[in-house]
Amino acid sequence: MKTDYQSGLEPTLKPAARPASSQTTTLQRVLRIVVPVFAWIIGVYAFTQAIAWYAFDFTVWPGVWVRDIFLNLVFGSLLYAISRGFWPWAIAYSVLVGFLQFSNALKYAVLGSPIMPDDFLASVNMLMLFDDWRLGAMILALAAPVLLWAYAIAWRRPATWAVFGAILAGGSGFVEYAAPINRFMDAQFGDRVWDQPGNYRDRGLIQHVLHETSRNLARGRVTLSADAVSHASAQLFPGKTLVDATSRLDGRNVHLILLESFFDPMLLTAAGISEDPIDPRFRALWRDSGGSTALAPVYGGYTANSEFEVLCGFPVTHNAVFFEGWLRNHVPCLPEVFSRAGYRTVASHPNYAAFWNRVNAYDRIGFRDYWAMNDFELDDMNGPFLSDASLYRQVHDKQQVWRDAGQPVLNYVVTYFGHMDYPLNAARPNTISVADDPNMVEAYVNTLYYKSRELMDYYARIRAEDPDALIIIFGDHLPFLGPNYQGYVESGVLAKEKGQFTPEMFLSYAETPLIVVDGRKPPLPKMRLPMYRMPSLVAALMGDTQFDLLDAIEPPPGLILRPLPGITLVLDEANQAAPFTCADNSEAPACAGVLAWLGELNVLTQDIFAGQQLALGLPDGQSGSTVSAMTESSEDPPVTPTSLAQ
C-alpha cells in the first residue's frame, strides 16, 4: 500500500493535541493581570473607606458598597490600561484615590458637604488660606497625583492613545447629553440637594461626582425666553418695572461691617464656657436691637455667598460660590447704585485679592476701590490673619482723604480675623476656659473675646466722628467648631447630619447677630433679616425711592424665606406660626407658593447675573427670543412656573 506521500498527495497532518497546561496559558495571563489589579483596587477602597469612617465618620452605606466597588474597578482598570506597569500604576492610583477620598471626607468635616464639581475649579483658592506648613502640604497633595501619573502613563504606547480617544469620545457625549443623563440619574438614584452628605452615602464618590457634574453641565444648556423673564418679573413684582438709573441718596456715610464667623457662643450651653466672651458694649447694643439676626445662606465657609446677597439683593439657592462663574455681567448692585449717586465705594478685605474671584466680582457689582492683603501693612497678625484692630485702623486712615474732601463713602469691610482655626498672637492670650471642648470651642471663644472688643472700639470711633452714619454689623455665617457639627451637637443646637435637622435647627444654622444703627436713632428693633433683603433695607434707610434691583426680590406677604441649597426655610413674619421647610421637590400644599416664588426667582437670577439682563429693560419686539444661562436644575424649564397666587 502506498502512502499519501508516495502517491503524490500531500499528507493530511492533524495537529497534535495540546497539553491541558498550555490550553490555559491565555487565561492564566489574564488572571495574572486582573487578579492583582482588582485586589489592589479593592484593598485601596477598603483602606480609604476605613480611614474615612474612623477619622471622619463619613462613608457610604453598606448597601452601596457593591456598586461603588464596581465603579472603582472600572475607574482603576481604565487607568491601568494606560499605565507602563503594575507598580507605577499601583502607587499613582493609590495616591490619587487617597487624595480624592480624604479631601472629600475633610470637606464634609469642615463644611458639612462632600466634594462638588465646583470645588475642583475653586481648588486654587484653598492654596491662599494658609502660609505655614499646611500650604506646603496642600501643594504636595495636589502635585503628587499629577507627577506620579505623568510618570506612570505609557505615553508612547498606541493603546494608551486609543484609551484616551475612547475617554474623550465618551466625555463629549456626556457633555452633549448632560441634561437627559442628569434626569435619568435623578430618577434612578434620587437627589436631595439639601442633604448632600446623604447623596454621597447613597452613591459613592465616583457616582456622586459624575451625577453632580451632569447637573452642572446641564445648567449651561438651558435657555431663557424673553416671555419667561417677563412672566417672572410680573409674578415677583406685579405692576412694577425695574429701573436702572441714578438714585437720590441722602449723602450720609454707610458702614457695612461683615464679621468673619461671628456667632453667639452662649447658645452652646453644654460647653461650660467660663464667661461670656462678647464685649459687654456689643451685648448692650444688641440687646437694644431686640437681638436681631441675619439669616445667612452658608455655614462654616463660602463667605462670598453671604457677600453676594448683602450686596446684590438676590438669594443664593445653589451649592456653589456665586462669585465664581455665576456672576458674569456688570450688575447695578448696591455698590453701583451708591457709586452713581456720588459715593466712593470701597471694599476692604485683608485676604488674597483673587480669593473667591473677588477682583472680578467686586468690579462687576460697582466697587471703585478694592483693598486686599497687599494694600495693608501686615503689622498685627494672628497666624495668617490680620487683626481686626489693625484692619479697622488702616481702613479709617486710608479713607481720610475722602472725608477731608467731603465725599460720602460706602465703606464695606470684610474682616478676616476670626477665621478657623482661630489663632491668637502673644499679645492676645487666652482669657476664657471651656469645660467640655470636643474640638475648637475654646479657641473660638477666645478669638471672639478680642474680635468683639476690637469691633466695638471701631464702632465707638465711627459714632464719635460720624454720628449720622448708617452702620450695619453682622456675622457672615456660623463658625466651624469641629467635624460633623461638633460643638453644636452637644448643646442640641444642630444635629450630627443635615438630613436630621428640624426646621428650628435650620434656623439656628442660618442665624448670626445683626445690628442696624441709623444715625442718631436707637438700633432698629428686632428683626430676622435674610441677607438678600439687606440691600433693600440700606437703600430705604438712605432715602432711595426708586424701584430698582435692590428691591426686586421680596418674599410673598407675611413670610420670611431663607432659601438654602435644595430646601427653603419658611418663617411667619408675625412669629405666630412654627417654622417649616420646603424641599425643592416638595408636593405639600403649604409649599406650592414658596416653590413657585423660588422658580420665578431662579429665572430672574439667571437672566440678570448671567444672561442678557432682559429684566432690567425688556427690549421691544424680542418676545420669544432666547439666551443661554445657568439654572439650578437641569429640570428647570424655560417656561412659566405656577402662579404665586397659589
Secondary structure, 3 states (H helix, E strand, C coil): CCCCCCCCCCCCCCCCCCCHHHHCHHHHHHHHHHHHHHHHHHHHHHHHHHHHHHHHCCCCCHHHHHHHHHHHHHHHHHHHHCECCHHHHHHHHHHHHHHHHHHHHHHHHHHCCCCCHHHHHCHHHHCCCCCCHHHHHHHHHHHHHHHHHHHHECCCCHHHHHHHHHHHHHHHHHHHCHHHHHHHHHHHHCCCHHHHHHHHHHHCHHHHHHHHHHHHHHHCCEEEEHHHHHHHHHHHCCCCCCCCCCCCCCCCCEEEEEECCCCCHHHCCCCCECCCCCCHHHHHHHHHCCCCEEECCCCCCCHHHHHHHHHHCCCCCCCCCCCCCCCCCCCCCHHHHHHHCCCEEEEECCCCCCHHHHHHHHHHHCCCEEECHHHCCCCCEECCEECHHHHHHHHHHHCHHHHHHCCCEEEEEECCCCCCCCCCCCCCCCCCCECCCCCCHHHHHHHHHHHHHHHHHHHHHHHHHCCCCEEEEEECCCCCCCHHHCCCHHHCCCCCCHHHCCHHHHHHHHEEEEEEEECCCCCCCCCEEEHHHHHHHHHHHCCCCCCCHHHCCCCCCCEEEEEECCEEEEEECCCCCCCEEEECCCCCHHHHHHHHHHHHHHHHHHHHHHCCCHHHCCCCCCCCCEEEECCCCCCCCCCCCCCCCC
